[in-house]
Structure formats: C-alpha cells, structure tokens
C-alpha cells in the first residue's frame, strides 16, 4: 500500500490480466499477478496494439531491421505499423506520467511490449535481440521505474528484486510528497542504510557522500540525484554474500546483549543461510526478535527488516 493507504499502482500488459486482446483473440492470464500481487497492487492495464487502433483478432506482427530502431511489420501482408505504434507510444507515456506508477510488468516476447530479448529479424542474418516499441518508450520516459517481464517473475530472485524496487519507489514518492528538506533526506537515507547495503556498498557510500554534501546543491537537484542513485542501487541484485554481510552487521549490534549460546545459534543460522540450507527469512526472524526484545531503536527504523509485506513471502526461497 502507498502512504495514503491506496493500492500501489503498476502498469501491466492487459493480456496478463486475462483480457482477450492478443492477436489471436486470446489472453495470457497470469494467476500470480491477479491472485497474489493483486492484493497489494492496483493495475493499470495497457495493450498497445488494441489501444493504437488495431483489431482483435489481427495479423501477427514482428520487429524487423535495425535492433536500435526496428520496424513493426505484419507477418504475411507486410504492412508497416511502425508509425501508428510510435504515435500511440508518444501519447501513452505522457498519459502514464499522470498515473503515479511505481512499476510495470510487460508481456515477454511481444513486438510492442517485450522488454528483453525480443527477436528483431534481419534479412540474411540471424535474429538480433531488442525491445518492443512500447516497452522501449516506457523505459526511455521513466528511466528509474521498476520494470520486469511476467516470465522472469517466476525466478524468485528476480521476483524479489522487482517487487522490492516497487515498494522502494513508492516509499520515495511518498517521501517527496511531504515536501522534504535536507534534514528529512538525512532521516530517509538513514532508514534505507541496510537495504541499500544489501544491494551495493559502493552506491550506499555514494549516496552517503551525496547527502553529506547536500548543502552544496539546490534541493531539487539533490533529490533528483538521490532518486537516480537509490533506484540504481536497488536494481543490483542482493546476493547471498551481500545479505550475509548485512546479517553479520546487524548481529554486531547485539554483542553486549546475547549469551554465548544465543550468539552461536544466530551465527549457525546465518551460516546455514550462506550455505543455501535455509532461506533468508530464518536468520532474519531471529534477528527481528532480538531487535524487539532489546528495543534496538536504530535497527527498528531500518526498512531492510520489512521492505515489503511478509505475505508475499519473497524472502522464503533458498
């Protein structure tokens, strides 16, 4: 949920929600989107082909030519639909700018909505890899917006990374809505410390340096640069090694509180996580118990301990 309590809005290819908008008149309903993510997100459906004026059903299309600037061609009749689609894209991304989106899930392989590895056919050469025309337009217009394809969300690591970024982007937008000053940015940054460290210690240091020198920049520029680095950091995967370092960092706050047996138990759980024997949620649950028990105020405010709803079970995979 957003700070206002409303569902977090994400764009979604319409066919993934069960809408019969595919070229063959069918859909590609994804139950995970509607059944699981639908409890927390509000969907803004987009079907570029239908919304730009094409019929359902319709002739299949594909990308051809230069992968950097491909043409959208009908497969059999060889009609060039590029201009029609690009005009729609120009108008649609400006409409979406008013939707307060925090993420976008695209349909893999689509010549309009595929985000990665969409085939671009070239005469006399093997197909190249590109992006669908609409997905590329969204990526250009909203460079920090978390984006993913539905197929890749079946990978638990990619799924966690995407959804974590969606919630992070919502937190940042809610923060901006408060009309923040430099002091508030310092507080925001402090709460994000362990979360960002789990993705990139280098970018955490860069964010820290940016905030420390914040008085040297106009506030608007400071906030813009912080957003860019913040979302760039979270796009990097939180690997087991990085997570283990953060867990050990958290454990250090309890060196005066825990008994030798408690320390040994916690260390064992962290090692088991590191070795792939238990999921991240196991050592984290014990650490959160100690945070509450010993009222560790600094850790209590760390977003890392609960960056997304526990019901999504994103940290339950090994």
Secondary structure, DSSP 4 states (H G I P E B T S, - for coil): --TTSSPEEEEEEGGGGT-S-STTS-----HHHHHTGGGTEEEEEE-HHHHTT--SS---EEEES-TTS-EEEETTT--B-HHHHHHHHHHHHHHHTTTT---EEEPTT-TTT--S-EEEEETTEEEEEE--HHHHHHHHH-TTS-EEETGGGGSHHHHHHHHHHHHHHHHHHHHHHT---HHHHHHHHHHHHHHHHTT-HHHHHHHHHHHHTGGGS-HHHHHHHHHHHHHHHHHS---HHHHHHHHHHHHGGGTTTS-HHHHHHHHHHHHHHHTTSS-HHHHHHHHHHHHHHTT-HHHHT-GGGGSS-GGG-TT---
